[in-house]
Amino acid sequence: MSLPKTLAEDVARNLVMVARLIDEDPEQAYAYSRIALRLASRVAAVREAAGFAAYATQKYSEALAEFRAAKRMTGSVELWPVMADCERGLGRPERAMAMAGEPEVQKLDKAGQVEMRLVAAGARRDMGQLDAAIVTLQSSELASNAVHPWTARLRYAYADALLAAGREDEAREWFGKALEADKDGSTDASDRLAEMDGVEFVDALDEDEDEDRAAIGTDEASESAATAKGGDSDDEGEDRPSEA
């Protein structure tokens, strides 16, 4: 709303493309975000979108700078967890842990607080503190039977930490619970369970392609053999003297 109409439309189109592409083609999404940033760098939504596009392409230093700019413009703390995760991406898990203890965390909504807990647990694992990571994830949100948008990811992270600690039976149980809550396939809990149970998946399409290639090879071999045989017969006919 702060931009002239034509410029606002141009910026909006680029932001729409960022949103559409960020999951399937993050590099292209990043390119659109840079265009929007050149057009309207003083708009908080543009800085936030540029931050997420940079984050998706693992440009963590750039993402952190954009998130900080957006936070300054809006005064909102909702980007705090992803900012902490950028610190992890930059190899600074201790800074992420420090951010987990800042007053901003108390201002987050429930989803934001769960996200911050996930980031803090990841930072603990980065520092080799596996038991502490497990304890960090233990919470009322984890124990609750209610299913929220973040439930599957929280349960999955807990299962993954348990498995890393060698607690396979508990990990299997929590991967199962993650799968129960994962209605939109946001985790690969089913694959992890199958892997733990020794189930190996085979791509049916690959099998069909192999069979087709084998059949083609057999047909070509047969055709070559028939051609060779026919050629031998012709040669023999040429060598045989004609009858008067």
LINWO-V136845 format. One line per field, one symbol per residue. ss: DSSP state (H for helix, E for strand, L for the rest). burial: 1 if it has 9 or more other C-alpha atoms within 8 Angstrom, else 0. Layout:
ss->???
burial->???
//
This chain:
ss->LLLLHHHHHHHHHHHHHHHHHLLLLHHHHHHHHHHHHHHLLLLHHHHHHHHHHHHHLLLHHHHHHHHHHHHHHHLLLLLHHHHHHHHHHLLLHHHHHHHHLLHHHHHLLHHHHHHHHHHHHHHHHHLLLHHHHHHHHLLHHHHLLLLLLLHHHHHHHHHHHHHHLLLHHHHHHHHHHHHHHLLLLLLLHHHHHHHHLLLLLLLHHHHHHHHHHHHHHHHHHHHHHHHHHHHHHHHHHHHLLLLL
burial->0000001101110110110011000111110111111001100101111111111110110111111111100000101110111111100110111011000010010001111111111111110011011101110001000010011111111111111000100111111111101100001011011110000000000010000000000000000000000000000000000000
//
